[in-house]
Amino acid sequence: MWQAEIRVDLDAIRDNVATLRAATTAEVMAVVKADGYGHGMVPSARAALAGGATWLGVAALGEALELRRAGLTAPVLAWLHSPGLPLHEGVEAGIDLNAGSLGQLDELTAAARRAGRTARVHLKIDTGLARGGATPADWPALVEAAAKAQADQDLEIVGVWSHFVRSDEPGHETTDHQLAVFAEGLAVAERFGIEPRYRHIANSAATLTRPDAHYDLVRPGVAIYGLSPLPGPQPAGLRPAMTARARITMTKRVPQGQGVSYGHAYHTARETTLALLPLGYGDGVPRHASNAGPVLLGGKVRTIAGRVCMDQIVLDCGDDPVQAGDVATLFGPGTGGEPTATDWAEAIGTINYEIVTRFGGTRVPRVYDGTAGVGEVAR
């Protein structure tokens, strides 16, 4: 008998990728960083490949190496490298690596020489996010150095890429400006003899709304898990893959005016039944969901009563006949009346990305449904 669990529908991930793939002429890189946004990196990657993705994307070198150790041979791009990492291991494993500065390019060149093979590199231009990548002012020097390293056969420039700032705000002028900067960056690269096979800038939002930004490769992340990065209705063809639920551990009757949980931030309005759930911020429930997070129990959506604790939350159930062992659902696809991760995000003032990614811990078993992966597997 389980107490709390995270269920992941691998068929949903497969089908979401297939939906995205059908809407573009570009190849699809499924972003599976951060343990697959809490869904499990390796099973999610397998499901995404089954849906038509041809690339996998991660942030850290260690994530990419884990995919290789799991036997996945699809192209993988890892893009977040601190100085001194063993990048030669990535080169040896055939992992594509990012360079957004001369220093990073130098490290990749050294890694290629140590590995004794050409490193596959994607050059990143900062088109306005002011995060990773070379600024337009620094871009020509990076491209020139990359062209030399490619001529020396230390590096192969596989891609040129960037990242949007506000593509989740359809029609925002910033996206058009970034596309113009990106196009100029590609023109500069071409003048230095670099014509990459893959040009990519589109994240989930741009994959859904900006076909002019698809180029050769799109990089959906949250959308492959069935969550929308956009305001408004859920995009057609996407269904959330994760469900978080728990069984009530106990119930009790308490009088009117009873303070509930730490600090007594909630008081009962009348005599009522309280139900205790064995999930808390140690499992992924945000503490700022106190007095705000919606939970389906006994056919009704209720709000967490009082503060979220490390291991537990409480629901005020009135006179409803709830009892220990009943199943409460925090969020899921929404098809059974339960809240979605987007509902949770809206209730507590965050984004659905954060809600699902929080549930990537080790204490609550993750169980897989569907055929597009490994079957039912507990972490």
Buried (B, 14 or more C-beta within 10 A) or exposed (E): EEEBBBBBBBBBBBBBBBBBBEBBEBBBBBBBBBBBBBBBBBBBBBBBBBBBBBBBBBBBBEBBBBBBEEEBEBBBBBBBBEEEBBBBBBBBBBBBBBBBBBEBBBBBBBBBBBBEBBBBBBBBBBBBBEEBBBBBEBBBEBBBBBBBBBEEEBBBBBBBBBBBBBBBBBEBEBBEBBBEBBBBBBEBBEEBBBEBEBBBBBBBBBBBBBBEBBBBBBBBBBBBBBBBBBEEEBBEBBBBBBBBBBBBBEBEEBEEEBEBBEEEEBEBEEEBBBBBBBBBBBBBBBEBBBBBBBBBBBEEEBBBBBBBBEBBBBBBBBEBEBEEEBBBBBBBBBEEEBBBBBBBBBBBEBBBBBBBBBBBBEEBBBBBBBEBBBEEBEB
